[in-house]
Amino acid sequence: MVQQRQKYPDERGCLGCKLGYESGKRDLSKAKCEIKVCCFREKNLETCADCPAYPCQILMGFWSKKGWKYQQYKKQLEFIRQNGYTEFLKNADKWKGPCGKLPTPAS
């Protein structure tokens, strides 16, 4: 898997929720991000979309931040909840950046 910094060199924020933990390059026990601590370290979930407490206060606080990307993350989690992680990855693999367009639900 290509590291996020290599794939998206202009991104200046988070290195991603999961990259580097399985290989041991990053230590999940040292994570400070509330989402990583809750979802991955404490609940051992694949994504927040799998959580029975979804949406929680942590996510609502994250989504209330200014910036287009926070609403995109919300849309992505909603897509995963409705369509599954496999379907999400099929779409995300086509993106040129960390966020992309997801299909709209059929009416």
Secondary structure as GFF3:
##gff-version 3
##sequence-region A 1 107
A	DSSP	alpha_helix	4	7	.	.	.	ID=ss1
A	DSSP	three_ten_helix	28	30	.	.	.	ID=ss2
A	DSSP	alpha_helix	34	35	.	.	.	ID=ss3
A	DSSP	pi_helix	36	42	.	.	.	ID=ss4
A	DSSP	three_ten_helix	48	50	.	.	.	ID=ss5
A	DSSP	alpha_helix	57	63	.	.	.	ID=ss6
A	DSSP	alpha_helix	68	83	.	.	.	ID=ss7
A	DSSP	alpha_helix	85	92	.	.	.	ID=ss8
###
